[in-house]
Amino acid sequence: MSQTTEKRSRVLRFGGWVAELILVFVGVYAAFWLSNYQQHRQDAERRDQILASLEQTLREGIESSKTATAREERDAAEFRRALDAGEMPPLQPFVFTTDYSPGDIATLLQSGGVQLLEVKTLKALREMESVIRWGLSDTQRYQKLSDELIVPNLDQDISFFYEPATKKLRKRFEIYPQALEATVKFAHDLDRTKTELLKQIQAERQRNL
């Protein structure tokens, strides 16, 4: 074999190796890109599922709380008006129920929410949780006082709760109007944070369409 032929053969072999190397590189890159693309699609779908679930829950919660909040606001205002007018309005037991569970939000975040949701959305979510925790702490304290002081004495004369001479609440019951007003404040704070979170969720979903 002549030197020219041998040289040409080496060049062809080298060219073949380079072509194979390029093909391997392209194949690996394509597989990597496809894997990333599929993961991105899965993450996007999971993100939208989480956001859609939160959006639906918030919409339902905001809508269902309107009537209850209006009633609580009306009752608190009427009690304060009657108390200030010296009418000695009757005290009613506090009855507060909720299906809120901190585990629900924790489960949602652990299922991918922390990695997938925007920082602003997570911040708004945690702000709402903070309002719920503080509000529930107060309402549970008021309900405990109600169970101890009001419920066992509902058959008592009105003078059990008021000083007849001044028509003012007795000291141990002075917290009652404050409790009514605190419940209304909790409802308004919760509605505000729910609305802010709902807006942020809708904005994030729109950006990721």
N, C-alpha and C positions, 0 to 999 in steps of 0.2 A: 504494500500500500504506500503510495507516495506521501510525502510530507503534507502536500496540499490537501489530499483526501483525508488524511488523519486529522489534520487541523480542523477541516470542515466537520468531521465527525464529532470531534470534541465540542465544537461550537454548538452543533445540533443537540448533543447530549446536555450541555449546559443550559441551552435554551429550553429544552424539555423540562429540566429540573426547575428552572425559574417559572415556567408556565404552571407546573404542578404546584409549586409553592404559592403562586398567585391564586390558583384555584382553591387551594386549602384555606388561604387567608380569606378569600371572598366567601367561601362556604361557612367558615367559623363566624365571620362578621355578620353574614346574613342570618345565621342561626341565632346569634346574640341579639341582633336587631329585632328579629321576629319574637324572640322570648321577651324582650323589653316591651315591645309593642303589645303583646298579649297581656303582659302583667299590667301595663298602663291601662288597657281596656278593662281588665278585671277590677283594678283599683277605682277607675272612674265609675263603673257600674256599682261597685260596693259603696262608694261615696254617695252616689245619687240615691241608693236605697236607704242609707242612713238618714240623709237629709230629707227625703220624702216622708219617711216614718216620723221624724221629728216635726216636720211641717204639719202633717195631718194631726198629730197629737196636740200641737200648740193651737191650731185652728179650732179644734173641738173644745179644748180647755178654755180658750178665750170666750168662745160663744156661750158655753154652758155656765160660765161664771158671771155673765152679765146680770142675770136675774137675781142670783144670790147676792151679789155685791150691792145692787140697787136696794134690795130688801134690808140688808145689814146697815146701809147708809141711812135709810129712812128710819129704821128702828132706833139707831143711835141718836139721830137728830131729834126724834120725837121724845125720847127719854130725857135728853138734855133740856129740851124746851119745857117739858112738864116739871122736871126737877127745879129748874130756875124759877118757874112760876109757883113753886110751893105746893104742887099737886100730889106729891108723894106717889109717883107711879110704881106699879108692882115690879118686882124683880123676877126675871125669868132665868131658868137654868141655862148654862152654856152647854150646847151640844155641838161638838165639832168632830167631823169624820173626814178622813182623807184616804185615798188609795195611793198616795205618794210613797215610793220606796227608793231610797238612795241607791239600792242595788241595781235598779233599772238603768240609771244613767251610767253607773260603773260598768255594767255588762256591755252597754252600747259602746263605750269608749274602749274597753278592752278588746272588743271584736273588730277593732280597726279604726275607730273614730279618732283616736289621738294622732295616728299617723296620717290619716286621710283628710281630716277637716282643717280648714284654715284657722290660723291663730285667733283671728277676730271672732270666729264662730265659737271656738272653745272658750274664749274669754266671756262671751255673752252667755254661754251655757252655764259656766261656773258662777257667774253673777246671779243668774236665776236660781241656781241651787243654794247659794248663800242666802238669798232672800227667803227661800222656802224654809231652810233650816232655822233661821232666826225667828221667822213668823210662827212656825210650828212650835218652837220652844215656848214662845209667849202664850199662844192659844192653849197649849197643853197645861201651862201653869194656871191660866184662868179657869180652865175646865176643872182642874183639881180643886181650886178654891170654891168653885160653884158646887162641886159634889160634896164638899165638906161643910159649907156654910149656907148654901141656898136650898139645895134639894131636900135635905132633912127637915127644913123648916117652912116648906111651902104652905103648910096648913096653919101657920102662925098668923096672928093679926098683923096688920101693916105696921103697928107700933114696934114690932120686933125688929124691923129693919130701919125705922126712922125714929128720931127724937120728936115726939108729938109737939113739944113746945116750939121748936125751931123748924120743924118739917124738913130737916136735913138728914141725910143718911148717917146712921151710926158709924163710928170709926171703922169697925171691922168690915163694913160694906162700902166704904168710900171708893174702893178700887173699881166698883161695878161700872160706872159710866166711862172710866178710863179704859176698862177692858173692852167695852163696846166700840169705843173710838179706835183702839189699837187694832181690833179685828178689821175695821173698815180700812185703816191705813195699810194693813197687811195685804188686803185684797187689791188695793190700788197699786201698791208696790209690785205685787206679783203680776198684775195685769200689764204694768209698764215694762217689766223685764221680759215677760213673755212676748210682748209686741216687738221689743227691740231684737230679741232672738229670732223671731219669725222673719223680720225684715232682713236680718243678716243671712239667714238660711236661704231665703229667696234670692238674695243678691249672689250668694256663692253658687247656687244652682244655675243661675243665669250665666255666670262667668264660665261655667264648665260645660255648657251646652255644646 
